[in-house]
Amino acid sequence: MKPVKFEENELMVMAIFAEKTRQDTVITLKEALEVLEETKEDVSDEEMIEIVSSLIEKLQQLVITVS
């Protein structure tokens, strides 16, 4: 499996919205994405939507293995 690489801006957003589990973080990010999409006003909102969308996809790609 190919490693998932996060961009610096994705890591900052993840830190802001981090929950106790990856799944909970994805749920919170999806809720934030809905709000962003409903209230977008300018280019910076579009950029944030792209960052959050990419982050959600990457978090969903992660497979946690327990040894």
Buried (B, 14 or more C-beta within 10 A) or exposed (E): EEEEEBEEBBEEBBEEBEEEEBEEBBBBBEEBBEEBEEEEEEEEEEEBBEBBBBBBEBBEEEEEEEE
